């Protein structure tokens, strides 16, 4: 397979997110195919999931997150050995995408079915790389969305942790955040994270078409969900 250079990938991503509405679906298909070839070449686990790459990009486009610099920069260097910006492994890239799908599922302006689809898609990609079962931290610097995906929060929450000094981080020359994995107790909260996602899905299904839920109602809903689950 002839793999695009980081510069060519950056051009492809830019052309996709700036394309006119009549060309946008086609550009997303081209971008999805390139991502699939890069990721599948390393992981060899994506047989039969061709359409899921296109669906994933459509969801990220619907939420506006496809324009995030961190996501584009990760795509530019995934599987690359180019000198300069640290290369991103295929599994790490998949978890970054899953993190942004989580954020898409939390985007209130989207309809309920779109948000539920984003939630399901995030879980599908984590399952492909063992994201729910593996508790071993990679010995490397992590992208914000990879940390968010692992701990079951949005990327914006991780940015707040960084800015508040709650976790260590570095900034790359391009402005991206890179977070040392070694500072985390990586096996902490595995079951709790899964339970939070299940509760989030139930809340989304129950309240997705309603205005923003207040803190009190959220607490009551979580308690009800736990009672229904027999906890």
C-alpha positions in Angstrom: 0.0 0.0 0.0 1.3 3.5 -0.9 0.7 5.6 2.2 0.2 9.3 1.9 2.8 11.6 3.5 1.8 13.7 6.6 1.7 16.7 4.3 -0.6 15.0 1.8 -2.8 13.8 4.7 -3.0 17.4 6.0 -4.1 18.5 2.5 -6.7 15.8 2.3 -8.2 16.6 5.7 -8.3 20.3 4.9 -10.0 19.7 1.5 -12.6 17.5 3.3 -13.6 20.0 6.0 -13.6 23.0 3.7 -15.4 21.2 0.8 -18.8 22.5 -0.5 -21.9 20.7 0.6 -22.4 19.0 -2.7 -18.8 17.5 -2.6 -18.6 16.8 1.2 -20.0 13.3 1.2 -17.5 12.3 -1.5 -14.6 13.9 0.2 -15.5 12.1 3.5 -15.6 8.8 1.7 -12.1 9.4 0.3 -10.8 10.4 3.8 -12.5 7.4 5.4 -10.9 5.1 2.9 -7.4 6.5 3.6 -8.0 6.2 7.4 -9.2 2.6 7.0 -6.1 1.6 4.9 -3.7 3.2 7.4 -5.4 1.7 10.5 -6.2 -1.7 9.1 -2.7 -2.1 7.7 -1.4 -2.1 11.3 -4.2 -3.7 13.3 -5.7 -6.1 10.7 -9.0 -6.3 12.5 -11.4 -4.3 10.3 -12.9 -6.8 7.9 -16.5 -6.0 7.2 -16.4 -2.6 8.9 -15.9 -0.5 5.8 -19.0 1.6 6.2 -18.2 2.3 9.8 -15.3 4.6 8.9 -17.7 6.7 6.7 -20.3 6.8 9.4 -17.8 7.8 12.0 -16.6 10.8 9.9 -20.2 11.8 9.2 -20.9 11.9 13.0 -17.8 13.9 13.7 -18.8 16.3 10.9 -22.3 16.6 12.3 -20.9 17.7 15.7 -18.3 20.0 14.1 -15.5 18.0 15.8 -14.0 16.9 12.5 -12.4 20.4 12.4 -10.4 19.8 15.7 -6.7 20.4 15.2 -5.8 17.5 17.5 -7.8 15.0 15.5 -6.2 16.2 12.2 -2.7 16.2 13.6 -3.2 12.6 14.9 -4.3 11.6 11.4 -1.3 13.2 9.8 1.2 11.1 11.8 -0.7 7.9 12.5 1.7 5.0 11.6 4.2 7.5 10.3 8.0 7.4 10.9 8.5 10.9 9.7 11.0 12.9 11.7 9.5 15.6 13.9 6.0 15.2 15.4 5.7 11.9 17.3 4.1 9.2 15.4 0.7 7.9 16.6 0.0 4.2 16.7 -3.2 2.8 15.0 -4.7 1.7 18.3 -4.1 5.1 19.9 -5.6 6.8 16.9 -8.7 4.7 17.2 -9.1 5.6 20.9 -8.6 9.3 20.0 -11.5 9.0 17.5 -13.6 7.2 20.1 -13.0 10.1 22.5 -14.4 12.6 20.0 -17.3 10.3 19.3 -18.0 10.5 23.1 -18.0 14.3 22.8 -20.3 14.0 19.8 -22.7 11.9 21.9 -22.7 14.8 24.4 -23.5 17.5 21.8 -27.0 18.7 22.8 -27.9 20.3 19.5 -27.8 16.9 17.8 -30.9 14.7 17.7 -31.2 11.7 20.0 -30.6 9.1 17.3 -27.4 10.8 16.1 -26.1 11.0 19.7 -27.0 7.4 20.4 -25.3 6.3 17.2 -22.1 8.2 18.2 -22.2 6.5 21.6 -22.5 3.1 20.0 -19.8 3.8 17.5 -17.4 4.9 20.2 -18.0 1.6 22.0 -17.5 -0.4 18.7 -14.1 1.2 18.1 -12.9 0.6 21.7 -14.0 -3.0 21.4 -11.9 -3.4 18.2 -8.7 -2.4 20.1 -9.6 -3.9 23.5 -10.2 -0.5 24.9 -12.5 -1.8 27.7 -10.4 -4.7 28.8 -6.8 -3.4 28.6 -5.6 -1.7 31.7 -2.0 -1.4 30.7 -0.8 2.2 30.1 1.3 2.8 27.0 4.8 4.1 27.9 4.5 7.3 25.9 2.9 10.7 25.7 -0.8 10.6 25.1 -3.2 12.8 23.2 -6.0 14.5 25.1 -8.7 12.5 23.5 -6.9 9.2 24.3 -6.9 10.2 28.0 -10.5 11.3 27.8 -11.5 8.0 26.1 -9.8 5.9 28.7 -11.2 7.6 31.7 -14.7 8.1 30.3 -14.8 12.0 30.2 -14.9 14.5 27.4 -11.7 16.0 25.9 -12.8 19.3 27.2 -12.6 17.9 30.7 -9.0 16.8 30.2 -8.1 20.3 28.9 -9.5 21.7 32.1 -7.4 19.3 34.1 -4.3 20.5 32.3 -5.1 24.2 32.7 -5.9 23.7 36.3 -2.6 22.0 37.0 -4.3 18.7 38.0 -2.2 16.7 35.5 1.1 17.2 33.9 1.3 18.0 30.2 3.5 19.4 27.5 2.7 21.5 24.4 4.1 20.5 21.0 5.5 23.1 18.6 2.2 22.9 16.7 0.2 23.7 19.9 -1.2 20.3 20.7 -1.3 18.9 24.2 0.7 15.8 25.0 0.2 14.1 28.4 2.7 11.7 30.1 0.9 8.3 30.6 3.2 7.4 33.5 1.4 9.8 35.9 -1.9 7.8 35.8 -3.0 4.8 37.8 -4.1 3.2 34.5 -6.0 0.3 35.9 -8.1 2.4 38.2 -11.8 2.8 37.6 -12.2 0.2 34.8 -15.6 -1.1 36.0 -16.7 2.4 37.1 -15.9 3.8 33.6 -18.0 1.2 31.9 -20.9 1.8 34.3 -20.8 5.5 33.7 -21.0 5.0 30.0 -24.0 2.6 30.4 -25.7 5.2 32.6 -24.9 7.9 30.1 -26.5 5.9 27.3 -29.7 5.4 29.3 -29.9 9.0 30.2 -29.3 10.0 26.6 -32.1 7.6 25.4 -34.4 9.0 28.1 -33.6 12.7 27.8 -32.0 13.3 24.5 -34.8 15.3 22.9 -35.3 17.5 25.9 -33.5 20.8 26.8 -30.4 20.6 28.9 -30.9 18.6 32.1 -30.2 20.3 35.4 -27.8 18.9 37.9 -30.5 17.9 40.3 -32.4 16.0 37.6 -29.2 14.3 36.5 -28.5 13.1 40.0 -32.1 11.8 40.3 -31.8 10.0 36.9 -28.5 8.3 37.9 -30.1 7.1 41.1 -33.1 5.8 39.2 -30.8 4.1 36.7 -28.8 2.4 39.5 -32.0 1.3 41.2 -33.3 -0.2 38.0 -30.0 -2.1 37.6 -30.4 -3.4 41.2 -27.3 -1.6 42.4 
